[in-house]
Amino acid sequence: MGDIMKKTPEESKNEFIIKAKALAATQLHFDWDNVSWGRGVTFYKYSSRNCKKEHKRNLSFEFCEFVKAYVYSFHLENSNKAQEVVKAFRLIEIALLKFSDKAEITKLTHAILDEVILEAYQLFIPATVQKIYKEIKVINDFLCNKEIISIHVKTWCFKLEKDNDSDRKPNQSAGDDKNPKLPDLRVVEFIGKVFRSEHKSPRDIFTTSIFALLLCAPSRITEVMNLNDDCLIKIIDSNGVERHGLRFFAVKGFGYSIKWIPDSMVSVAQEAISRLKALGVNANTISVIISNGEVNLYKKLNKKPFDPMIITDLKKLGFDYKLVNLSKECTAFIKKLNKGEVSVKFFWNYINKKDVNKDFSGMTNSHYAKGKLVALNYNQLNAVKGDDIFTSIKGTKNLIKNEFLSKVKERIGYLNIFERNKFENNNLEPLTFNSHQLRHLLNTLAQRTKLSEIEIAFWSGRKNINHNYNYNHVTEDEMIAMSRKLLMNSENDLEVISEPLNSTIIDEKFIEMTMGALRMKAKGTKSQAKLAMLERLIAFRNKIEGNLNEGSKSDNQIS
């Protein structure tokens, strides 16, 4: 009788989907049928990274329904985890379709799961395959427990290829060229020379300024491109010292925050921001004119719609075109202005026509560029075509990526920053760089300081402090030296500490009692008092480490 009442795999699957959809229906403003659930969670088939949206295809309908139910049930609140799970399901669909003409999750077997991992190796690096393998093991266990697939499939496992790099901790010094996650320090020196040089093209100014901001705080390139023009802030701390920071919107879920700039980099950040603002003055002018509307344009110029515009009206609106390489179209339009052949109404229609390149959201280019630090005109960085000062676009990461591509074919023929500034590159060896390497570099430098893991994560705009490990490339020798300074565990060190007659011996019991009292006191304090307590603890820690450093120096002198 029990066998008669037992559900089929298809019934178990459908029951799971129906329950998830029923819960989703009670959630306001949640669209189950949408191919995108926001925050990067999309239900497309696997496609290359550069594939355009219109060329992407949805997952098979029935298979997609199950994937949505799984994501909704377990990972709806964690978009990063949801993306990893969908990545695993995309590979499962590929494997299922190789064995059958339909992606049916109930047909999953050992052989199909083996094919999933083999397919993963074709598309991803070994480290990513390991993550995918873990996700598939979890998915497989769930399917077996729910009796959506045969229970014996639960025994499936796959011997992953040994990653030669996985056994080696990625902690290498910043000057070690063998670590691809850290920049070649010759690149940093090279860009610094270009940044300080007097004669720079607009493209050089743009690239070196973005590079400088990436060096001021551990940032992603997209975060820098989204900075507002008022991103630099200044406050006075409790000691009366000026502190500078950048207002960021940190991606991957961290949100708005301030990334503080080391004192030694403040002047660099100020100069970089100043240059980017000067570079984007015409783009921001267009954005402001269009956003303020047609009536405001007439008021600003104190003219009626069909009154002619003159050349000085451009300056009154905020344009600066003296030192730019204008396009042929812009040059011809300004000549018409100079002759009085252009009315204010015609000018308004002209700039709006140029701004109509709308995306699916219906927003114009100027909407995205308004108030942004990195705002440019079309072809502003193209020395051949010339600058169109009556257009406005927001900077993108590809503008930086293309600056460091080594193959001419990839760059559509133009010279990269190394080739344009050969006089600064004494070494004929080609240099390579990607923007994310600077984030790794700053995190590694932070690990060598007195910053805690929480402080490093906050400075980097990172939600999980466990992810600090992936950005820590301090060598093992450095770690040993730092540990020795803090622990002072050698026999000689102990002798130096115990020799003075007036030294205070603090045992473990005393420390435990003190920390217990401190925790009790912290529970009853308000947020401001907790911050003050934290500052005092940091100062106390710095003092202890200073004493330990002095003790280490004394030890070296004695030895």
N, C-alpha and C positions, 0 to 999 in steps of 0.2 A: 504493500500500500504506500510505503514511504517513497518507493521508486516512481510510483504513478504521480505523486504530488510534487516531485522534484522539478524545479524550474529548469528550462533549457537555457543555454548560454545567451541566446538571443533575448529571452524574456528577462534575464538578470540585467543584461545591458540596458534594455529599454526602461526597466524599472528605475535604474540609477539615473538615466537621462531625464525621465519624467519628474522625479523628485527634485532634481536640480533646477529644472525649468520652472517648476511650481514655486520654488523659493525665490527665483529670480523675478518672477512675475509680481511678487509682493514688494519689490524694491523700486522706488520711484526713480524715474529718469534712467533706468537701466535698459539698454537695447540688446537683448540676447542675439538677435539676428544680424547685428552689425558685425562686419568682418574685423573691425578694430574696436577693442574695448578701452583704448586710451593707454597712456603711459608706456607705449611701445609694445603692447600685447596685441598682436595681430594673428589672424588665422589663415595665412597664405601658405601655399606649397613652398618647398625650398626653392630659392632663387639666388642668383649671385648678388653680392652686396650692392653693385652698381645698377641693378635692374630697376628700371623706372616703374612707378606705381601702376601705370596703365597696362604694363606688361605682366604684372603679377597675377597668379591664378589662385582661387580659393581652394582650400582643402576639400576633398570629396565630402558631399553633404552629410551622409550618415556617419562617416568617420569624424567629421568636424563637430557634429552634435555631441559625440562622446567626449572629444577633446575639450569642448567648452564646458561640459558637465564636470569633468575632472578638474579643470582650472578653477571653475566657479566654486567647487566644493572644498578645495584645499589651498588654493594660492591666489584668491581674488585680491587680498589685501597686500600681497607682496609681488609687485610688478616684475622685479628682477628675477625672482624665482619662477614666476609664471612664464617669462620669456625663455628660460632655460628648459622648462618642461615642454613648451610648444616646440622648441628646437628638437627635442628627443622624439616627439610625436611626428614631426615632419619626416624624420628618417625612418620611423616605423612605417609610415604610409608608403614611402619609396620602396621599402623591402616587400611590403604586402602586395604591391602592384607588380613586382617582379615575379611573384609566385601565382598571382591570380589577376583577373581583369577587374577585380573590385577590392577596395581597401576595407576589408571586414575585420574588425579588431578581434572578433571571436575566433578567427582562424589562426591566431598567433601560435607559432611552434618554435622548437629549439632552432631549427634551420633558418627560420625567418629572422629570429633574434640575432643569430650569428651574422646574417646578411646585413642587419642594421649596423652592427659594429664595423664590419668591413666597409660599408658605405661611408660611415663616419670618418674612417681613416683616409678615404679618398678626398674628403672635403675639409677636414680640420686637422690641426696640429695634435700630437699625442696628449698634451695636457688637457685640451678641450674634450678629446675622446674619453678620457678618464671621467670627467664630469658627466658626460652624456651617459656613460656606462652606469654610473651610480643612479642617475635619474631613471634609467630603463629598468634597473633592478627593483626600484621602489614601485614603478608602474606595474611591473610583472607580478610582484607580490600582491598588489591590490587586486589585479585581475583574477589571480588564482583564488584569493580569499573570497571574492565576490562570486566565484564560479562562472565568470564570464569566459574564461578559457580553461582548458584542462588542468587539473591540479598538479599533474606530473611536470608541467612546464616550470613550476616553481624551482625545480632543481637546476635550472639553466644557469650557466656561468660561462665566461669567456676569458681566456688567458690573454691579457693585453700585452702588446709589444712593450718591451722595456724601453723607457725613455732615458737616453743617456744623460740627459740634463736633469732628470728628476731626482737622481741620487745626490746631486751636488746642490748645496744650498746656494741660491742665487745672490749671495752676499759677496760682491766683488767691489773693489775700490772704484771710485768715480773715474780714475785715470786709466782703468783697465779696459782696453779696446775690445776684449773678448766678451764683455757683457753687453749684449745688444740693447738692453733696456736702459742703459746709461749713455749720455751723449759723449761723443768724442770731444774732449776738452779743447781740441784745436778749433772746433766749430765755434765754441763759446768765445774763444779769443778772437777768431776771425770776425764774427758778427760784432763784437765789441769795437774792433778797429773801424769797421764800416759805420757803426753808430756814432763814433767820435769824429769821423772824417767830415770835412767841410762840404765837399761837392757830392751830393747824393741825388739820385733820381727820385721821383715820387714813389716808385716801387721799392727802392732801397729804404726810404723813410718809413714806408708802411711795414715792410718785413722786419726791419730792425726794431721798430717800436713795439710791435706785437711780441717779438722775441724778448725784449726787455721786460715787458709786463709778465710774461711767463716765468721770468727769473725772479720776479719780486715776491711771488707767492705760488705755492704748488697748485696749478690750475689746469683745467682741460681747455683745449683751444676753443671749443664752442662756448665756454664760459667767458672767455676774453672777448669773443666776437659779440657777445650779448651784453657787455658792459654799457651802462648808461653814461652820458657825457658828464654827469655829476658824481661819478663813481668814487672819486678820491675824497676821503673824509679825514678830518683832523679833530682829535680830542685831547684834553689835558687829563693825565692820569692823577692818581691820588698823591703822587710825589711832585706834581707840578710840571711834569715832563710831557712834551708834545708827542703824541703817537699818531701815526698815519696808517690808514687801511683802505682797502678796496671793497666797495659794496658789490657782492657777487650774488648771482642766483646759481647755486651749486646744483649740478644735474644729478641724476640717479637718486632722486628722492630726498636729498638733504634740504633743499630749499634755500631761502634767502639767508645770507650770513655776511659777516665781515671777515676778510682775510687780512691780517695785520702784516704790515711791511717792515722788515728789519730796518733799523735806522740807517745802515750803510747803503740801502737801496732806495731811500725816499727820493733823493734828487734824480735818480734814474727814472723812477716812476713818474715824477712830475714832468720831466723832459719828454718822456715817451707820450704821455697823455696830451701835453701841449702840442706836440707834432701831429698827432692823430686828429686833434681838433682843427688845426690849421689845414690839414689835408681834406677834412670833410666839411669845410665851411660852406661850400656851394651846395653840397648834397643836403645838408641840414637846412639851408635857406629854402630850398625847394620844398622840403618836407613841411616846414612851418607855413609857407605860403598856401600850400594845398590844404593842409589841415585847418587853417584859420578860415578858409572860404573866400569866395569871390568878392563879397561885399567888403570884407576886411582889406582886400587888395586895393579897392578903390579908395577906401579911407586912408590907407597908409600913404598912397601916392597923391591923395587929395585931387583925384581926377574922376571924370565921368567915364562910363564904359567905352565910348568911341573917341575919347581924347587920345591924341598920339602920345606914345611913350618916347622918351629921349634917353640917351646913354647914361645920364646921371641918375635916372630912375632905377637902374640896376644896382648902383652903389647904395641908393637909398633903401632898397629892399634887403641889402646885405651881401650881394654877390661880390666876389673878388676874382677877376680873371686876368689880371696883368701878367702874372708869372706862370700861367698854365699853358700847356700845349693844346690849343683848341682844335676841335675837329673842323672839317670843312663846312659842315652844316651850321655849326655854332658861329663860325666866322662870318658866314653869309647872313645869318639872322641878325647878328650884332651890327653889321653894316646897314641893314634895313632899319634897325632902330636908330642908328646915327642919322639916317636921312629922314626920320619921322614918318616912315611908311607902315609902322606897326601900332595899332591901337591897344589900349589896355585890355579890352575884351578879347582881341585876337591873341594877345600874349597869354591870357588865362586859358583859352581853348588849346593853345599850342602846348603849354606845359602839362595840361591834363591829358591830352592825347598821348603824350610820351609816357604817362604814368599808368596807362590802362592795362599794362601787362599783369593781369590779375590771376591769382591761383584759384584753387577750388573753393577757398573760403570767401572769395569776393573782395579781399583786401588788396589795396594797391601797393606798389613798391614803396612809396613814400610813407605809408602807414608803418611798415616794418622798420624803416630807417629813422623815423622821427625820434629824436632824443637819444640816439645811440652814439657811443663814442666812435665806433668803427662804421662810418657812413661814407659812401663813395659815389661818384658819378660813373655812368657807363664809360668804359674804356679809359678811366682815369689813370690806370696803371699800365696802359698800353701806349708805348712811345710812338708807335707807327700810326694807329688810327686816330689818336687825339682825344681830348677830353670833351664830353658833352655835358656842360655845366648845368643844363636845364633838366637833368634827370637825377634820380636818387635811388640807391640800392644799399642794402645792409651787407656788410662784409661777411664772407663765408670762410670756412676752414680750408676749402680747396685753394683759395688764393695763397695761403701759406704752404700748403702741401705741394703745389706746383712749383714753388720757389726752390724746392730741394730735390726735385726729380732729376735723376742723372741722365735719362735717355731723352734725346732731343725730340724724338717722335712723340713721346708722351706729353711733352710740353708744347706741342704744335709749333715747334720751330724757334720759340723765343729763348733767350739765354737765362739760365738760373742765376742766383745771386753770386755764386762762386765764380761763374764765368764772366759776369759783368764787372767784378771787382778783382781781377787777377792780380792787380798790383798789391792787394792785401794778402794774397795767398802765396807765400814763398815756397810752400811745399807743393810740388806738382802732382802729388798723389790725390786722387779724387776724394772729396769728403762727403759723408752721408749724414743725414739727420732727420728725425721726425719730432714733432712738437711734444709728444707725450714723454719723451726722454727727460725733459726738464722737470716734469712732475716727479719722476723717479729720483732725479738728482737732488731736488730740494728735500724730499722725504728722507733720503739717505743722509743728507747733511743734518737734518733735524734729529735723526737718531744718534748722531755724534754729540749732541748738545744735552742740556739738562731737561729738555722737554719730555713730559710724560707721554704715554701712548694716547691718552685721551686728548691732550693738547695737540699732538701731531694729527690725530684724526679730525679734530675741529678745524685746525688750520688748513687742512686739505679739503674740507667740505665732504667728509666721509662719515656715513652713518654707523658703520661697524668698525670698531677698533681692531678686530681680527684681520681686517684687510690691510692693515699697516704692514704686515709681514711681506706681502707681495711687492711692496715698494721699498723694502729695507735691504740695501746692498752693502751694508757694513761688513767688512771682511772678518773672518774668524779671529785673526790676529788682533784686530781692533777690539773685538768683543772681549777677548781675554784680557787685554790691557785695561779696558774700561771696568771689567769685573774686579780686577785686582785693585784698582784705585778705590772702588767702593767697598769691597769686602775686607781688604787689608789682611788677607789670611795667611801670609807667609810668616815663618818663625821670626825673621828679623823685624818685621813690622810689629809683631806682638811685643817684642822686647822693647822697641822704641816707645810704644804706648805705655807699657807698664813701668818704665824707668822713673818718670817724674813722680815725686812724693806727693804732689798736690793734685794728681790726676783723679778724676771721679770714675769709679767703676759702676757701670750700669748693667745689671743682670737682666735676663730674659723675663723674670717674674715682674720686675719693675716696669719694663716696657709694656708688658701685657696689661698691667693694671692701669697704666697711663693712657694707653690707646682705648681701653674700655671706657674710662671716664670721658675721654674726648668724644667718643661716639655718642654717649648719653647726652653730652652737652650739645652736640650738633643737631640731635633730634628735636630739641626744644627751641632752636633758634630760627629766625626768619631768614629770607633769601639774602638780604643785604648783609646780615651778620655772618652768614655762611661764606659769602664772598670775601669778607674781611678776614675771616678765619683762614680761608684758603690762601690768601695773600701772605699771611703770617707764616703759614706752614711752608709755603714755597721759599720764603726768605730764610726760614730755619733750615730747610733742606740744602739750600745754596751754601749756607754758612758751614754746615757739616761737611759738604763735599769740598769746600775750600780748605777746611782743616785737614781733610784726608789728603788733598793734593799737596799741602805743605808737608804733611808727614811723609808722603812718598818722596818729595824732594830731599828731605832730611835723610831718609833711608838710602837714597842714591849717593849722597855725600859721604855717609858712614861707610857704605860698601866700597 
